[in-house]
């Protein structure tokens, strides 16, 4: 599936387009397999919006397949799913998804001390 899938976007950034495809899939534009990346903590929100079960037991390799209206939606955890690395459109989008804060400094504390003490 993942090799044939058309990348639609990342939830929630592209949620309007994703929801539109859920309601009325444009098979002639996107095909029968739609690849959607999501952050793992967003699955409950996706499931609620799409009206499907939000159980983590429905995943395989951090990927969830849902077939409806003649289209297979492939929801892939953006950090853990092995299928996203094979999709060229996602790979092109990936650099813009990485947030970099130049003002952030990572500091460490002493072993056994509270993080608040750093």
Secondary structure, 3 states (H helix, E strand, C coil): CCCCCEEEEEECCCHHHHHHHHHCCCHHHHCCEEEEEECHHHHHHHHHHHCCCCCHHHCECCEEEEEECCEEEEEEECCCCCCHHHCHHHHHHHHHHCCCCCCCCCCCCCCCCCHHHC
